[in-house]
Amino acid sequence: MSPIRIRWTFLAALAVLALGAVPARAQSSMEWIEGEWRWGNNETGCDSAQIMRVAYGGKYIISSYPDQGSRDSSEYRVLTVVPGVIRARITGETRKDAEGRAVLWDFVQLSEDSFCWRRSDWDPDGCTQPLYRCIVIGPGRDGVAVNGGDGEPWSRRRPVGR
């Protein structure tokens, strides 16, 4: 990685820290990104959740919408990880920034249950609408719903935080 790119990553992470966008318990690993997520403005809630998973020994993040088939699946090559921010490049990305470089994406952790996307060429405080974690309610040891215990079918997903 070039010194300029390393410097930009450090400055972006520093800006996020200075703006208070990193939650108090921000994780320096990528574990926080794994799970099902919904857009804050998504009226269907978690029924069309986006699934994020860390793959290939932490070198990639795979993003998919299983309810929409394989057409909406992306692979992100992880470039850097600092507390509360994962910087990655979409495999096959064709968009370029003003200087002609491939656009990079930051997964910015807003809380334990929310994050937003930020392009590398946006202002350090620029971010998309937040995405919120969906909790998967599943059967417990005795077949009883866990993680909420509200009696809903185990396959039902519900949003956290909003």
N, C-alpha and C positions, 0 to 999 in steps of 0.2 A: 504494500500500500504506500502511496506517495506521501511525503511529509505534508503536502498541502491538504490532502484528503484526511490524514490523521488529525491535523490541526482543526479542520472544519468539524470533524466528529467530536473532538474535545470541546470546541466552542459551542456547538449545538447542545451537547450534554450540559455544559456549564450554564448556558442560557436557560435551559429547562429547569435546572436546579434553582437558579436565581429567580425565576418567575414563580416558583412554588408549584410547578405542575407535577412534580414527582411526589407520590404519596409518602408519608412518613416511613412506611415499611416497604419501600420499593425494593424489588428483588434484582440482584445483579445477574441472576441466571435467566433463562428463557422460559422457565416453568410457568410463569404467570400468564403467558399468551395462550397456553393450551386450553382448549375447551370450545364451547359453543357460544357465539356472540350474535347480538342483534343490533341493528342501527337504532339510535334513539328516536328517529322519526318513522320507524317501521311499524305500521298499523297492525301487521299480522303477528307482531311479537316474536316469540321464539319458534313459531311454526315453520319459518323459513330461515332458520339460524345458519350463520356462517361458521364452519368448523375450522379451527386452527390447530395444527399439530406440529410439533418439532420432529424432524426426521433426519435420517442419515447422520446420527451421532451429533446432532446439534448444528449441522452445517446448513440445513434448510428449514424453512417453515412452509408447510403445505396448507393452502387455504382452499376450502371447497364449500359448495352449496349442494349437499347430497340430494335435496328435494328437486333440484333443477338439472340434475344429470351432470355429466362430465364437462359440459361446455363452459361452466363457470368454476374452473379450478385453476389456481395459480401456484407457482413454485417460487419461493423467495430464497435467494442465496444470502445467508447471514454474513455480513461484513464485520460488524462490531456490536458488542453488547456492553452497555454501561448501566448502572442502576436506573431503572425506569425507562430506558430507551434501547430498542433493537433497531439497527440500521441494516437494510437489506436491499438487494436488487432483484427485480422480477426477471426470471429466466425468459429470454426472448424479448425483453423490453425494447420498444422502438422509439418511445418518446425521448426527447433530448431537452436539456436545459438551455439557457441562453448562450452558454459557452460551447454547446455542441456535445456535451457529455451525457451519457445515459442517466436518466432520472433515477435517483435512489429514494427509498421510502423508509421512514421511521415509524415504528410502532411505539407510540408514546403512552406509557402507563399513567393514567389519571388517578386511579384508585385501585384497590385490589380487584374490583369488579367492573372497571371501565378503562378504555383506551381510545386513542384517536390515531389517525394517519396523518403524517406530515411529509410532504415532498422535500427533497434536499434543496430545492431552489426556492422554497417559500421562506418567508420571514421566520425567525426562530420561534415566535409565538403563534404562527399560523398552524391551524389544525382543522381536520374535518369535523363533522358532527361526531359526538362520541358513540362508541359501540359499548353495549352493556352485556355482561356475562349472563348466560342462561343456566339455570340449575337443572340438571337432569334428575328427575325423581325416579328412583329405581327400587326394585324389591329388596327388602332387607333379608336377614338370615331366615326369618320365618315367613317370607313372602309378604310382609307388611311394608307399605310405602315408607321410605326413609327420606331424609333431607326435606322435611316439610310436613310429612305425615298427614297431609290434608285429605287423604282418601281418594285422590284422583288416580286414574290409571298410571302405572309406572312409566309409560312411555311419554307422558305429558311433560312438556318443558315449560318452565315459567321464568320470567325475567327477574333479575336482581336489580335493585337500585332505583327503578323508576316505575 
